[in-house]
Each structure stands twice: as C-alpha cells, then as structure tokens.
C-alpha cells in the first residue's frame, strides 16, 4: 500500500512540474516596432487581381454560353498602373500590354463560336508577358483556360 501511495505522489509531482513548464507568460505590446513595415499592394498588382476576377467571370459566361457584355475600360489601366518594380517598365512591357489589350478587345467582337479560342488567346497574351516579367501568377492564369 505504501508503494502505491509513493508512486501516486511521485506521478502528481511530475504532473505539477510539467504544468509549470507549460505555463508561459505572453508578452503583450501596444507599441509597433519602428522596423515593422506593412505590405502595400501596388496599383498593378491590384489591377492584375481585378483583371483575373473579370476574366474568371467571363470564362463562366462563355462556358455557360451566356452573353459576355462589353469590353471593360479598366483593362486599359494596364498602361498607367504603378508597377511593384518600376524597372520592368520598358518598351517590351508596352508591347506586351498592347497585345493583351488587343486580344482582350477582340474577345468582345468575335462570333460566339470563337469566344473559347479567343479567351484562351487572351490567357496566352497574359502568360507571354508573365514569362518575361513575373512568373508567379502563371499557374493561376493557366487554371482559367477553357478546355
């Protein structure tokens, strides 16, 4: 019986010690460190998200055989939006942007039977630029493709 009491006392002691180790104090600060910088999305990154959302909606309309409406002028901001890295704004960027706008505008004027092909041409225009500039979004753009 003494052995049982001894073992139970020992186990309670171990449990109590582990509980003390687990209880850590959390320090709450109300002051933001001077080195902290909040990420701010560039105009171009924000525009790209808008263009993606718009084309995602257009994809759904095309696959449902619905009308897609008219060209959205917001696409034209691709020429003026501030880039995350301004060093990539050069003549080739302008060429890519013009090609994208041209293919996007054509999407709204081609016959309904050709919209799937034209939509995928728009995606090809996006990808061609992103291969040269910012490769991260390419898989996301590819998922928009109409198969």
N, C-alpha and C positions, 0 to 999 in steps of 0.2 A: 504494500500500500504506500509506503514511503517513497518507493521508486516512482510510482505513478504521480504522486504529488510533486516530486522533484522534477520529473520530465515535463509535467504541465507548467510548472513555474518557469522552467527554462524556456519553453516554447513561448510563453507570454512575454518573457523578457526579450526574446528575439523579435517578436512581432512589434513590440513597443519601440525597439531600436530602429526597425525598418520604417515605421511610421514617421519617426523623427527625421530620418533621412529624406523621405518623400516630400515632406512639407517644406517647400522652398518659398522664400519671400519673393513676391513680384514687385518690381520697382515701377511705379507709375510716374511718368514725367509729363509735365504740361508744357514744356518748352521744346520747340522744334530745333534740332541742331542746325547750326549755320551751314553745314555741309550738305544738308538734305535738299535735293532738287526734285521737284515734281515733274514727271514726264509730260511734255506738252506735244500733242499731235500736230504735225504740220498741216497746212492747208491742203497740200497734195495728198497726204495720207488720208485725210478726212474725205477728200473728193473721191479717192480711189474706193473707199468703203461705200460711198454713195453710188458710184458707178456700178460697183459689184451688186449692190442691192437692187438697183434699177434693172440690170441685166438678168438678175435672178428672177425678177418679176416677169420680164419679157420672155424668158425661157419658158416659164409656166404658161404664159399666154399662148406661145407658139405650140407647145406640146398639147395644149387643150384645144387648139385650132380656134382660138379667140382672136379678136382684133387687138393690135398692139398699140394703137394710138399714134401719136406724132412724135417726132424727134424732140427730145428734151434739151433745151438750150444749156442746161447745167453742164452737159458734156463739153461745151466749148471752154469751160474754165480750165481745162487741161493745159491750155496755153499760158494762163496767167497765175495759176495757184503757186504759192511759195513751196518749193521743194524742201524736204528734210535736209538734203545735202545739195546746196546750190551749185556745187562744182560739176554736177552731172547735166546741168542745163547748157546744152551746146547745139550746134546745127543738126546733129543726128537726132537729138531729142525732138527737135521741131519736126523733123521728117517723120519720126515715129508717131508723134501726136497728130500730124496732118493725116497720115494714113489711117490712124484709128478713127478720127472724126469722119473721114470719107466712108469707111466701111460701116460705121455706125449709122450715118445718114442713109446709106443705101438700103439698110435693113428695113427702113420705113417706106421705101418706094418699090421694092421688088415685089413681084407677084407672090401671093400667099404660098404657092407651091415651092418657092425658092427661099423662103424665110429660114428654114433649118440650115441650109448651106450658108446663107449669108450670116446668120447668127454665129455659126462656127468660124466664119472668116473674121468676124469681129474679135472673137477669142484669140484667133491666130495673130491678129494685129497686137493685141494686148501682150501675148506671150513673146512675140518677137522683140518688143521693147524691153520687157522684163528680163529676157535672157541677157540683154546687154547692160541692164541697169541694176535691177533689184530682183533677184531670183526667188526670194522668199514666197511671194504670192502665187507662183506658177501652179503648184498642185491645187490650190483653191480655185484658180481660174479654170483649170482643166476639168474640175468637177462640174462646171457649168455647161460643158459640152453636151450637145444634143446628139444622142447615138441613134 
